[in-house]
Amino acid sequence: MSFAHTIEELSQRIEQALPESLKQTKSELDKTIRQAVMNAFQKMELVTRDEFDIQTQVLARTHAKLEALEQRVGALESTKSAP
C-alpha cells in the first residue's frame, strides 16, 4: 500500500464519519483532511515499506558478516593461544 493510497483511504474514512452538513464543503474539507493526515505522518517520521524492507536486508547482511568475522577472530585467537 502506497503512502498516497493510505492518505486517500484515511481522508475518505474521516469524510464518511462527518455529519452531512459538513460534507457540503467537500473539496475544501478534502484538502484540509489530506493536509492534516500528511502533516501527522510527517511528524511521525514514517518510512515506506520498501525502505523498511531494504534496511532489513542490509541489517541481515551486516549481521551475517559480523558472525563470520567473529568466527574468524575466534579461530585466530585459538591458534595463537595454542602452544
Summary of the structure (lengths in Angstrom):
residues: 83
radius of gyration: 25.5
end to end distance: 60.8
largest distance: 88.1
contacts: 163
relative contact order: 0.08
helix: 86%
strand: 0%
